[in-house]
Amino acid sequence: SSGINAEYGAERKMMAQRIGALEALVAEMKNKYEKEIDHYKTQLCEQVAMFNKVRAKAKQQKVELKRVQDLLTDQTKLREDYDHLLCQIDSERKHWLNERSFKSVESKKLILAIRIELEEQKKATDHAKSLVIQKNRENEELAAKVGSLETGYCAKDETIMDLKRDLISVTEN
């Protein structure tokens, strides 16, 4: 009987040591996972802040793009008006020259001034078009950045959820 008790005592002592080792391992794993979760939370918060900055910049660029687009529309309308006016003036000039059979210096000056104005308007229109193209490219780049950030957030969320499940299963066992 004393041999059996000694054997049970040794087994009990060995089981207590194993339980202590397992509890220490569980505590160590819990600390490790909590540190990882905190690390991912910090990264996620930083990425959310960066995402919000990118989104704010995208909104600003959208407003700027709309302004440039409106300018381009206005300049296109002005260009059409100038083209129409030039046609009228040219038609009147030809008519006047045909009727009088001589060239007027004043008409040439007027036509030259109109052509110069039209060239300036064309340059302004071309510049506005290039601004619209540039803003479109910037918006596409921002859209790509936002898409990659959103993908990263989803992956981080899944990793955090996996870590939480692992931590819960380790602490329950």
C-alpha contacts under 8 A as a table, 3 or more apart, distances in Angstrom:
res1	aa1	res2	aa2	distance
1	S	4	I	5.15
1	S	5	N	6.25
2	S	5	N	5.00
2	S	6	A	6.06
3	G	6	A	5.07
3	G	7	E	6.08
4	I	7	E	4.94
4	I	8	Y	6.12
5	N	8	Y	5.03
5	N	9	G	5.97
6	A	9	G	4.96
6	A	10	A	6.12
7	E	10	A	5.19
7	E	11	E	6.20
8	Y	11	E	4.97
8	Y	12	R	5.93
9	G	12	R	4.98
9	G	13	K	6.06
10	A	13	K	5.07
10	A	14	M	6.11
11	E	14	M	5.02
11	E	15	M	6.04
12	R	15	M	5.04
12	R	16	A	6.03
13	K	16	A	5.07
13	K	17	Q	6.24
14	M	17	Q	5.10
14	M	18	R	6.25
15	M	18	R	4.97
15	M	19	I	6.04
16	A	19	I	5.05
16	A	20	G	6.06
17	Q	20	G	5.03
17	Q	21	A	6.12
18	R	21	A	5.03
18	R	22	L	6.10
19	I	22	L	5.02
19	I	23	E	6.04
20	G	23	E	5.07
20	G	24	A	6.16
21	A	24	A	5.11
21	A	25	L	6.14
22	L	25	L	4.92
22	L	26	V	6.07
23	E	26	V	5.02
23	E	27	A	6.14
24	A	27	A	5.08
24	A	28	E	6.08
25	L	28	E	5.02
25	L	29	M	6.08
26	V	29	M	5.09
26	V	30	K	5.97
26	V	170	V	6.48
26	V	171	T	6.44
27	A	30	K	5.01
27	A	31	N	6.18
28	E	31	N	5.22
28	E	32	K	6.17
29	M	32	K	4.98
29	M	33	Y	6.08
29	M	167	L	7.57
29	M	170	V	7.88
30	K	33	Y	5.25
30	K	34	E	6.02
30	K	167	L	6.13
30	K	170	V	7.87
30	K	171	T	7.50
31	N	34	E	5.09
31	N	35	K	6.15
32	K	35	K	5.24
32	K	36	E	6.31
33	Y	36	E	4.95
33	Y	37	I	6.00
33	Y	163	L	6.55
33	Y	164	K	7.81
33	Y	167	L	6.62
34	E	37	I	5.02
34	E	38	D	6.08
35	K	38	D	5.09
35	K	39	H	6.08
36	E	39	H	4.95
36	E	40	Y	6.15
37	I	40	Y	5.10
37	I	41	K	6.03
37	I	160	I	6.17
37	I	163	L	7.19
37	I	164	K	7.93
38	D	41	K	4.97
38	D	42	T	6.14
39	H	42	T	5.19
39	H	43	Q	6.27
40	Y	43	Q	5.00
40	Y	44	L	5.92
40	Y	156	K	7.11
40	Y	160	I	7.11
41	K	44	L	4.98
41	K	45	C	6.10
42	T	45	C	5.14
42	T	46	E	6.23
43	Q	46	E	5.09
43	Q	47	Q	6.11
44	L	47	Q	5.02
44	L	48	V	6.04
44	L	153	Y	6.97
44	L	156	K	7.33
45	C	48	V	5.03
45	C	49	A	6.21
46	E	49	A	5.13
46	E	50	M	6.21
47	Q	50	M	4.91
47	Q	51	F	5.91
47	Q	149	L	7.48
47	Q	153	Y	7.98
48	V	51	F	4.89
48	V	52	N	6.09
49	A	52	N	5.11
49	A	53	K	6.33
50	M	53	K	5.07
50	M	54	V	6.22
51	F	54	V	5.05
51	F	55	R	6.04
51	F	146	V	6.79
51	F	149	L	6.89
52	N	55	R	4.96
52	N	56	A	6.07
53	K	56	A	5.08
53	K	57	K	6.17
54	V	57	K	5.08
54	V	58	A	6.09
54	V	142	L	7.10
54	V	146	V	7.33
55	R	58	A	4.97
55	R	59	K	6.25
55	R	146	V	7.58
56	A	59	K	5.10
56	A	60	Q	6.29
57	K	60	Q	5.03
57	K	61	Q	6.13
58	A	61	Q	5.04
58	A	62	K	6.06
58	A	139	N	6.61
58	A	142	L	6.57
59	K	62	K	4.97
59	K	63	V	6.34
60	Q	63	V	5.19
60	Q	64	E	6.24
61	Q	64	E	4.88
61	Q	65	L	5.87
61	Q	135	K	7.09
61	Q	139	N	7.30
62	K	65	L	4.96
62	K	66	K	6.16
62	K	139	N	7.66
63	V	66	K	5.12
63	V	67	R	6.29
64	E	67	R	5.04
64	E	68	V	6.22
65	L	68	V	5.07
65	L	69	Q	5.97
65	L	132	V	6.38
65	L	135	K	6.05
65	L	136	N	7.78
66	K	69	Q	4.93
66	K	70	D	6.11
67	R	70	D	5.13
67	R	71	L	6.26
68	V	71	L	4.96
68	V	72	L	6.10
68	V	128	A	6.51
68	V	131	L	7.06
68	V	132	V	6.44
69	Q	72	L	4.98
69	Q	73	T	6.19
69	Q	128	A	7.71
69	Q	132	V	6.55
70	D	73	T	5.02
70	D	74	D	6.17
71	L	74	D	5.05
71	L	75	Q	6.06
71	L	128	A	7.17
72	L	75	Q	5.04
72	L	76	T	5.99
72	L	125	T	6.24
72	L	128	A	5.58
72	L	129	K	6.72
73	T	76	T	5.09
73	T	77	K	6.24
74	D	77	K	5.14
74	D	78	L	6.22
75	Q	78	L	4.93
75	Q	79	R	6.01
75	Q	121	Q	7.18
75	Q	124	A	7.51
75	Q	125	T	5.89
76	T	79	R	4.96
76	T	80	E	6.22
76	T	125	T	6.75
77	K	80	E	5.10
77	K	81	D	6.24
78	L	81	D	5.00
78	L	82	Y	6.10
78	L	121	Q	7.89
79	R	82	Y	5.05
79	R	83	D	6.06
79	R	118	L	7.17
79	R	121	Q	6.51
79	R	122	K	7.26
80	E	83	D	5.05
80	E	84	H	6.16
81	D	84	H	5.12
81	D	85	L	6.10
82	Y	85	L	4.93
82	Y	86	L	5.93
82	Y	118	L	6.73
83	D	86	L	5.04
83	D	87	C	6.21
83	D	118	L	7.80
84	H	87	C	5.14
84	H	88	Q	6.31
85	L	88	Q	5.05
85	L	89	I	6.09
86	L	89	I	5.03
86	L	90	D	5.85
86	L	111	I	7.96
86	L	114	I	7.16
87	C	90	D	5.03
87	C	91	S	5.96
88	Q	91	S	5.06
88	Q	92	E	6.10
89	I	92	E	5.03
89	I	93	R	5.91
89	I	111	I	7.74
90	D	93	R	4.97
90	D	94	K	6.10
90	D	111	I	7.81
91	S	94	K	5.21
91	S	95	H	6.16
92	E	95	H	5.00
92	E	96	W	5.96
93	R	96	W	4.99
93	R	97	L	5.96
93	R	107	S	7.15
94	K	97	L	5.07
94	K	98	N	6.01
95	H	98	N	5.13
95	H	99	E	6.21
96	W	99	E	5.16
96	W	100	R	6.13
97	L	100	R	5.28
97	L	101	S	5.20
97	L	102	F	5.92
97	L	103	K	6.32
98	N	101	S	5.33
103	K	107	S	7.71
103	K	108	K	7.99
104	S	107	S	5.32
104	S	108	K	6.53
105	V	108	K	5.15
105	V	109	K	6.27
106	E	109	K	5.07
106	E	110	L	6.19
107	S	110	L	5.06
107	S	111	I	6.10
108	K	111	I	5.15
108	K	112	L	5.99
109	K	112	L	5.07
109	K	113	A	6.07
110	L	113	A	5.13
110	L	114	I	6.22
111	I	114	I	5.10
111	I	115	R	6.13
112	L	115	R	5.08
112	L	116	I	6.16
113	A	116	I	5.15
113	A	117	E	6.24
114	I	117	E	5.04
114	I	118	L	6.13
115	R	118	L	4.97
115	R	119	E	6.20
116	I	119	E	5.16
116	I	120	E	6.36
117	E	120	E	5.14
117	E	121	Q	6.24
118	L	121	Q	5.02
118	L	122	K	6.12
119	E	122	K	4.98
119	E	123	K	6.23
120	E	123	K	5.12
120	E	124	A	6.25
121	Q	124	A	5.03
121	Q	125	T	6.07
122	K	125	T	5.03
122	K	126	D	6.08
123	K	126	D	5.10
123	K	127	H	6.12
124	A	127	H	5.07
124	A	128	A	6.20
125	T	128	A	5.11
125	T	129	K	6.19
126	D	129	K	5.07
126	D	130	S	6.28
127	H	130	S	5.14
127	H	131	L	6.32
128	A	131	L	5.02
128	A	132	V	6.31
129	K	132	V	5.11
129	K	133	I	6.31
130	S	133	I	5.07
130	S	134	Q	6.13
131	L	134	Q	5.04
131	L	135	K	6.09
132	V	135	K	5.13
132	V	136	N	6.11
133	I	136	N	5.10
133	I	137	R	6.32
134	Q	137	R	5.16
134	Q	138	E	6.30
135	K	138	E	5.02
135	K	139	N	6.10
136	N	139	N	5.08
136	N	140	E	6.19
137	R	140	E	5.06
137	R	141	E	6.26
138	E	141	E	5.07
138	E	142	L	6.17
139	N	142	L	4.98
139	N	143	A	6.01
140	E	143	A	4.99
140	E	144	A	6.22
141	E	144	A	5.10
141	E	145	K	6.28
142	L	145	K	4.99
142	L	146	V	6.08
143	A	146	V	5.09
143	A	147	G	6.11
144	A	147	G	5.09
144	A	148	S	6.27
145	K	148	S	5.20
145	K	149	L	6.16
146	V	149	L	5.08
146	V	150	E	6.16
147	G	150	E	5.18
147	G	151	T	6.26
148	S	151	T	5.06
148	S	152	G	6.16
149	L	152	G	4.97
149	L	153	Y	6.19
150	E	153	Y	5.06
150	E	154	C	6.38
151	T	154	C	5.27
151	T	155	A	6.40
152	G	155	A	5.16
152	G	156	K	6.14
153	Y	156	K	5.08
153	Y	157	D	6.06
154	C	157	D	5.10
154	C	158	E	6.26
155	A	158	E	5.15
155	A	159	T	6.24
156	K	159	T	5.02
156	K	160	I	6.15
157	D	160	I	5.16
157	D	161	M	6.16
158	E	161	M	5.09
158	E	162	D	6.14
159	T	162	D	5.06
159	T	163	L	6.18
160	I	163	L	5.07
160	I	164	K	6.16
161	M	164	K	5.08
161	M	165	R	6.20
162	D	165	R	5.13
162	D	166	D	6.17
163	L	166	D	5.04
163	L	167	L	6.08
164	K	167	L	5.03
164	K	168	I	6.09
165	R	168	I	5.11
165	R	169	S	6.09
166	D	169	S	5.17
166	D	170	V	6.07
167	L	170	V	5.14
167	L	171	T	6.12
168	I	171	T	5.20
168	I	172	E	6.02
169	S	172	E	5.16
169	S	173	N	6.22
170	V	173	N	5.36
